[in-house]
Amino acid sequence: MAALFTPEQEARLKQKKVELKIANERYLRQHPELNDLLSEVVGQTLLHRPDDPVAFTERMMIESDLAQMVAEARARREAMQTKQIDDDRGIETPQTNLSASVQSFSNI
């Protein structure tokens, strides 16, 4: 079976993949709220385990205050990071209360 690409084409393709990966990583670092948003969507979907996860996600995106959802997810992430740093230092910190965000999607 003949190769699909010449060695030069394979090298260019590999370089383009690396460049795209770097550009995507840069964009995600510039917009950490995307990670918070996606983590929240996946977390809520796993928590509620709807029969139709696409419809659930659609309703969540339409009916929710996305800015608030991202802000709450970011606050939880930062609290967990702070807790991890404190744990590493041997400092005890109180647990974060997640009940408000869980309740916000109980009707979806």
ChimeraX commands (.cxc) that place a marker at each C-alpha (Angstrom):
marker #1 position 0.00,0.00,0.00 radius 0.5
marker #1 position 1.40,3.37,-1.01 radius 0.5
marker #1 position 1.87,6.14,1.54 radius 0.5
marker #1 position -0.83,8.80,1.54 radius 0.5
marker #1 position 1.65,11.61,2.11 radius 0.5
marker #1 position 5.18,12.28,1.04 radius 0.5
marker #1 position 7.73,12.67,3.86 radius 0.5
marker #1 position 7.68,16.43,3.27 radius 0.5
marker #1 position 3.87,16.54,3.52 radius 0.5
marker #1 position 3.96,14.46,6.71 radius 0.5
marker #1 position 6.52,16.86,8.22 radius 0.5
marker #1 position 4.37,19.90,7.28 radius 0.5
marker #1 position 1.25,18.21,8.67 radius 0.5
marker #1 position 3.03,17.40,11.93 radius 0.5
marker #1 position 4.25,21.01,12.20 radius 0.5
marker #1 position 0.73,22.35,11.55 radius 0.5
marker #1 position -0.65,20.05,14.27 radius 0.5
marker #1 position 1.93,21.37,16.74 radius 0.5
marker #1 position 1.15,24.97,15.78 radius 0.5
marker #1 position -2.59,24.39,16.16 radius 0.5
marker #1 position -2.13,22.72,19.53 radius 0.5
marker #1 position -0.03,25.65,20.75 radius 0.5
marker #1 position -2.57,28.19,19.44 radius 0.5
marker #1 position -5.45,26.31,21.09 radius 0.5
marker #1 position -3.59,26.05,24.39 radius 0.5
marker #1 position -2.79,29.76,24.28 radius 0.5
marker #1 position -6.45,30.59,23.63 radius 0.5
marker #1 position -7.65,28.38,26.49 radius 0.5
marker #1 position -5.13,29.98,28.85 radius 0.5
marker #1 position -6.40,33.42,27.82 radius 0.5
marker #1 position -9.97,32.29,28.51 radius 0.5
marker #1 position -10.00,30.08,31.63 radius 0.5
marker #1 position -13.75,30.66,31.89 radius 0.5
marker #1 position -14.20,28.16,29.05 radius 0.5
marker #1 position -12.76,25.40,31.20 radius 0.5
marker #1 position -15.00,26.49,34.08 radius 0.5
marker #1 position -18.06,26.50,31.81 radius 0.5
marker #1 position -17.35,23.10,30.30 radius 0.5
marker #1 position -16.54,21.60,33.70 radius 0.5
marker #1 position -19.83,22.91,35.07 radius 0.5
marker #1 position -21.83,21.51,32.14 radius 0.5
marker #1 position -20.19,18.09,32.43 radius 0.5
marker #1 position -20.49,18.11,36.23 radius 0.5
marker #1 position -24.18,18.99,36.19 radius 0.5
marker #1 position -24.86,16.41,33.50 radius 0.5
marker #1 position -23.13,13.71,35.53 radius 0.5
marker #1 position -24.89,14.83,38.70 radius 0.5
marker #1 position -28.38,14.71,37.18 radius 0.5
marker #1 position -27.75,11.92,34.62 radius 0.5
marker #1 position -30.57,12.97,32.28 radius 0.5
marker #1 position -31.91,10.54,29.70 radius 0.5
marker #1 position -31.18,13.13,27.00 radius 0.5
marker #1 position -27.92,14.89,27.92 radius 0.5
marker #1 position -27.97,17.06,24.80 radius 0.5
marker #1 position -31.43,18.44,25.60 radius 0.5
marker #1 position -30.40,18.87,29.24 radius 0.5
marker #1 position -27.33,20.85,28.20 radius 0.5
marker #1 position -29.37,22.92,25.78 radius 0.5
marker #1 position -31.89,23.81,28.51 radius 0.5
marker #1 position -29.07,24.56,30.92 radius 0.5
marker #1 position -27.47,26.94,28.41 radius 0.5
marker #1 position -30.76,28.68,27.60 radius 0.5
marker #1 position -32.33,28.85,31.06 radius 0.5
marker #1 position -29.25,29.56,33.15 radius 0.5
marker #1 position -27.36,32.72,33.88 radius 0.5
marker #1 position -24.15,31.56,32.20 radius 0.5
marker #1 position -22.07,34.41,33.60 radius 0.5
marker #1 position -23.12,33.51,37.14 radius 0.5
marker #1 position -22.60,29.80,36.47 radius 0.5
marker #1 position -19.06,30.44,35.23 radius 0.5
marker #1 position -18.33,32.77,38.16 radius 0.5
marker #1 position -19.51,30.14,40.65 radius 0.5
marker #1 position -17.51,27.41,38.92 radius 0.5
marker #1 position -14.43,29.64,38.96 radius 0.5
marker #1 position -14.93,30.41,42.66 radius 0.5
marker #1 position -15.17,26.68,43.44 radius 0.5
marker #1 position -12.06,25.94,41.36 radius 0.5
marker #1 position -10.12,28.70,43.10 radius 0.5
marker #1 position -11.36,27.55,46.50 radius 0.5
marker #1 position -10.23,24.01,45.74 radius 0.5
marker #1 position -6.84,25.29,44.57 radius 0.5
marker #1 position -6.52,27.34,47.76 radius 0.5
marker #1 position -7.55,24.32,49.82 radius 0.5
marker #1 position -4.94,22.18,48.02 radius 0.5
marker #1 position -2.25,24.77,48.75 radius 0.5
marker #1 position -3.39,24.94,52.38 radius 0.5
marker #1 position -3.45,21.13,52.57 radius 0.5
marker #1 position 0.09,21.06,51.23 radius 0.5
marker #1 position 1.07,23.50,53.98 radius 0.5
marker #1 position -0.87,21.62,56.65 radius 0.5
marker #1 position -3.44,24.39,57.13 radius 0.5
marker #1 position -7.08,23.36,57.69 radius 0.5
marker #1 position -9.75,25.28,55.77 radius 0.5
marker #1 position -13.56,24.91,55.79 radius 0.5
marker #1 position -15.27,23.00,52.98 radius 0.5
marker #1 position -16.90,24.99,50.16 radius 0.5
marker #1 position -20.71,24.91,50.15 radius 0.5
marker #1 position -21.86,23.63,46.75 radius 0.5
marker #1 position -25.55,23.31,47.56 radius 0.5
marker #1 position -26.51,26.60,45.87 radius 0.5
marker #1 position -25.15,25.58,42.47 radius 0.5
marker #1 position -26.60,22.08,42.76 radius 0.5
marker #1 position -30.02,23.54,43.56 radius 0.5
marker #1 position -29.79,25.95,40.63 radius 0.5
marker #1 position -30.09,23.07,38.17 radius 0.5
marker #1 position -32.51,20.87,40.08 radius 0.5
marker #1 position -35.39,22.15,37.93 radius 0.5
marker #1 position -33.67,21.42,34.62 radius 0.5
marker link #1:1,2 radius 0.2
marker link #1:2,3 radius 0.2
marker link #1:3,4 radius 0.2
marker link #1:4,5 radius 0.2
marker link #1:5,6 radius 0.2
marker link #1:6,7 radius 0.2
marker link #1:7,8 radius 0.2
marker link #1:8,9 radius 0.2
marker link #1:9,10 radius 0.2
marker link #1:10,11 radius 0.2
marker link #1:11,12 radius 0.2
marker link #1:12,13 radius 0.2
marker link #1:13,14 radius 0.2
marker link #1:14,15 radius 0.2
marker link #1:15,16 radius 0.2
marker link #1:16,17 radius 0.2
marker link #1:17,18 radius 0.2
marker link #1:18,19 radius 0.2
marker link #1:19,20 radius 0.2
marker link #1:20,21 radius 0.2
marker link #1:21,22 radius 0.2
marker link #1:22,23 radius 0.2
marker link #1:23,24 radius 0.2
marker link #1:24,25 radius 0.2
marker link #1:25,26 radius 0.2
marker link #1:26,27 radius 0.2
marker link #1:27,28 radius 0.2
marker link #1:28,29 radius 0.2
marker link #1:29,30 radius 0.2
marker link #1:30,31 radius 0.2
marker link #1:31,32 radius 0.2
marker link #1:32,33 radius 0.2
marker link #1:33,34 radius 0.2
marker link #1:34,35 radius 0.2
marker link #1:35,36 radius 0.2
marker link #1:36,37 radius 0.2
marker link #1:37,38 radius 0.2
marker link #1:38,39 radius 0.2
marker link #1:39,40 radius 0.2
marker link #1:40,41 radius 0.2
marker link #1:41,42 radius 0.2
marker link #1:42,43 radius 0.2
marker link #1:43,44 radius 0.2
marker link #1:44,45 radius 0.2
marker link #1:45,46 radius 0.2
marker link #1:46,47 radius 0.2
marker link #1:47,48 radius 0.2
marker link #1:48,49 radius 0.2
marker link #1:49,50 radius 0.2
marker link #1:50,51 radius 0.2
marker link #1:51,52 radius 0.2
marker link #1:52,53 radius 0.2
marker link #1:53,54 radius 0.2
marker link #1:54,55 radius 0.2
marker link #1:55,56 radius 0.2
marker link #1:56,57 radius 0.2
marker link #1:57,58 radius 0.2
marker link #1:58,59 radius 0.2
marker link #1:59,60 radius 0.2
marker link #1:60,61 radius 0.2
marker link #1:61,62 radius 0.2
marker link #1:62,63 radius 0.2
marker link #1:63,64 radius 0.2
marker link #1:64,65 radius 0.2
marker link #1:65,66 radius 0.2
marker link #1:66,67 radius 0.2
marker link #1:67,68 radius 0.2
marker link #1:68,69 radius 0.2
marker link #1:69,70 radius 0.2
marker link #1:70,71 radius 0.2
marker link #1:71,72 radius 0.2
marker link #1:72,73 radius 0.2
marker link #1:73,74 radius 0.2
marker link #1:74,75 radius 0.2
marker link #1:75,76 radius 0.2
marker link #1:76,77 radius 0.2
marker link #1:77,78 radius 0.2
marker link #1:78,79 radius 0.2
marker link #1:79,80 radius 0.2
marker link #1:80,81 radius 0.2
marker link #1:81,82 radius 0.2
marker link #1:82,83 radius 0.2
marker link #1:83,84 radius 0.2
marker link #1:84,85 radius 0.2
marker link #1:85,86 radius 0.2
marker link #1:86,87 radius 0.2
marker link #1:87,88 radius 0.2
marker link #1:88,89 radius 0.2
marker link #1:89,90 radius 0.2
marker link #1:90,91 radius 0.2
marker link #1:91,92 radius 0.2
marker link #1:92,93 radius 0.2
marker link #1:93,94 radius 0.2
marker link #1:94,95 radius 0.2
marker link #1:95,96 radius 0.2
marker link #1:96,97 radius 0.2
marker link #1:97,98 radius 0.2
marker link #1:98,99 radius 0.2
marker link #1:99,100 radius 0.2
marker link #1:100,101 radius 0.2
marker link #1:101,102 radius 0.2
marker link #1:102,103 radius 0.2
marker link #1:103,104 radius 0.2
marker link #1:104,105 radius 0.2
marker link #1:105,106 radius 0.2
marker link #1:106,107 radius 0.2
marker link #1:107,108 radius 0.2
view
